[in-house]
Amino acid sequence: MKIINTNIDFVFHVVFLAVVLIWFYYAVKLKSIEQNSIVWSMHLLGVLLLIVGAVLNFFNETHERCFSEAFISAGILMSIIAVRHLIVQQMKLTQNLQRETATDYLTGVGNRRYLDEIWPAILNTAVPGNTSIAVLLLDLDNFKVLNDRYGHTYGDRVLSLMVKALRLSLRDSDHIVRYGGDEFILILPGVNRNKAGEIKARVIGVIEQVQLPGSEKIQVSCGAAVYPEDGRDLKRLIEIADQRMYRHKSDKKQ
């Protein structure tokens, strides 16, 4: 019986020390305390209950420890609940941070990091030999002219309006990525070459119909590449789409 009690005391001291160390570790992060005041109140109460239970346990005889053990059990339970909540909150914050770093701050669409993240997932859903993926590269022909003429705020407005028009013309399963300053990539799962041509024409029409302040018009060039006919590597598909986009731009100048 004495050995059992000794083991219980050892486990208690280990748990007690772990809870206190965790509390002090997070206590340094004042912002975490401010954002989770209720959780921290629970955790602080749990630590206090543990301390009270430890003090009572130290001064009482073995057969009189029921009261102190109740304090200890309540303290451990509250601390575990609080720590679990904090861990969940930390995971959510990490996920939000990852989402923010993969999003273009101006237009709200994905950036290059987002593109690198979604491409493997899109390939995993593709049926070998039976699924096409279209990659469209868009470039605004007159963006620099508009930017120089009206300023960067106007240029930002142009990009935002263009993205809004794109979202309305595409499916929920399609992906819009800001690839560069005025270059955008569209990833269209399940779209073959013929369908890509139709979407390309529709997208250009939708964008060039966007009403800009000052009665200006957006002019856009577009090139398309299709997986797997044009390549299986995303970099290769973008290169081909880029070449065809510049060919489209050159043809319009003739």
N, C-alpha and C positions, 0 to 999 in steps of 0.2 A: 504493500500500500504506500509505503514511504517512497519507493522508487517511482510509482505512478505519479504521486504528487510532485516529486522532483522534476519529472519530465514535463508535467503540466506547467510548472513554474518556469521552466526553461523556454517552452514554446511561447508562453505569455510574454516573457521578457524580449524574446526575438521579435514578436509581433509588435509589441509596444515600441521598441526601438525603431523598427521599420516605419511605423506610422508617424512617429515624431520626426524622423529624418525626412520623410516625404513632405511633411507639413512645412518644415523649415526650408526645404529646397524651393517649394513653390511660394513660400512667404516672401522670398527675395523678389519674385516677379510681382511687383505691386499692381501692374496693369491686369494681371490674371485675377487678382483679388477683387479689383474694382468691377471687372466684368462678370464675376461669379460670386457676388457678395453672399447670396443665400447658401450656396454650396460651401463657401469658406466658413460661414457661421456654423453649419452642420459639422464641418471638419474640426473646427476649434472646439465645439461642444464635445465632440467625440474624444478629442485629446484630453480635455479637462476631465471627462468621465473616467478615462483610463488612469489619469494621475490620481484622482480621488480613490479609485478602486485599488491602485497600487499602494497608496498610503494606508488605507484600511486593511488591506491584505498583509501589510508588513506588521501592523500593531496587533492584529487579532490572532487568536489561536486557530489551529487548523480546522477544528470543528465549528468555529464561529465565522467562517469565511463566506457563507452564502450571500450575505448582503454585499460584500465587496466584489464577489464574482459577478453579481448582477450589474454593477457599475462597469466592470471590465467588459462584459459581453455587450452591453449597450454601446460602450465607447468604440469597441472594435467594429460593431455592425455599422454605426454611423460613419465611421472613418472610411470603411470599405465602400459604402455607398457614395460618399463624397469623392473619393479618389477615382472610382469608376466613372463618375460623371465628368470629372476633370479630364480624364483620359479621352472620353468620347468627344468632349469639347475641343481638345487639342487635335484630335484626328480631323474634325470638321474644319478647324482653322487651317490645317495643313492642306486639305483638299481644296478649300477656297483659294489659298495662296497658289496652288498649282494651276487652278482654273484661271486665275488672274494673269499668271505669267504666260499662259497659252492664248491670251485674248488680246487683240489689238485695242488699245485704249481709246482710239478715236471712233472707230466704226462699230466696235463690239463683235466683230467676226474673229475667226481664228487667225493666228499668226503662223510663222514658219514652224515654231515648236509644236503648235497644234497639228499642223500638217504631218509632221514626223510621227506624232502620236496616233493619229487616226488611220493612217495608211495601212499599217499592219492589221488593224482590226477590220478594215474594209476587205482586205485580201482574205482574211480568215472566213468571212461570210460568203466569199465568192465560190461558186461551184466550178471546179476545174473543167475546162473545155466547154462550158455552157454559160459563162457569165462575163459580160464586158463591163469595163469601167471607163467612162470618158473623162479626160482631163482637159479642161479649157483654160487658156491663158488670155486674160483681157488686159489691154493697155489703153489708157486715155490719150488720144492723139494730141489734143489741145490743152492738156492740163497745165503745162508750164506757162502757156500764153495767158490762160485765165488767172493763174496764180500771180504772175507778174503784173497783170493789168489791175486786178482787184485786191490782191493781198492774200496772205495765208489763211485768214479767217474765212474768206470766200472759198478758197481751195478746200478747206476742211468741210465746208457746207456741201460742196460738189461731191466729195467722196461719200459723205453721209447719205445724201439723196440717192446716189447711185446704188449704194448697198441696200437701201430701203426698197428700191425698185427691183433689185435682184431677188431679194427675199420673197417678194410678192409673186415673182414669176417662176420660182423654183419649188421643188418638193421639199417636204420636211426632212427627207432622207439625204438630200443633197448638202454639200458642204461648201461654204464660201471662205476663202482664205486671202488675207491681204499679204501678198508675197513681197511687195516692195512699196515705194512711195505711191505710185498710181497704177501698179500692177496687181491684178487679182487672179487667183486660181479657183476654178470651180471643179469639184470632184463629184461626179455623177454616177453612182453605183447602178449597174444594170442597164446602162445606156450603150448601145452599139454604134457603129460608125454612121449609119443612116440617120438614126435618131439624134446623134450628136450634131450632125449638120443642121437638122431642124431646130434644135435647141439653140445652137450658135446664132442662127438667123433671128430667132425670136428674142434672144437676150440682147443682141445688138440693137434691134428695133425698140425694145423696152427702154434701154439705157438712153438712146438718142432722143427719145420722146420726153425725157425728164425735163420739167420746167425749172430753169434756173433764174435767180434774181438778175434783172437787167436784160431779160429775153435772150440770154446766151444759150447755146446748145452744146451738149457733150458729144464729142466724136470719139468713137472707140474702134480699135482693131482687135481681132480675136483669132486664135489658132487652136486647133483641137488635135489631141492624140488619144488613141484608144488602146486600152489593155485588153487582151495580150498581143493584138496584132502588131502594134507599133513598139512593143517592148513590155517587159515585165518589171523593170526597175523604175521607180518613181522619178528618179533623176533623169533617166533617159526619156521618159514620157514628157517631162517638162521641157527638155531640150527640143524635142520634136515639135511640141505645141508652140514653143517660142519661135522656132524657125518659120512655122506656118503663120504665126501672128505677124512677123515682120514681112512675110511675103504678101499677106493681106494688106498691110500698111503701104507697101511699095506699089501694089496694084492700084490702090486708090489715088495715088499721086500721078499716075500716068493718064 
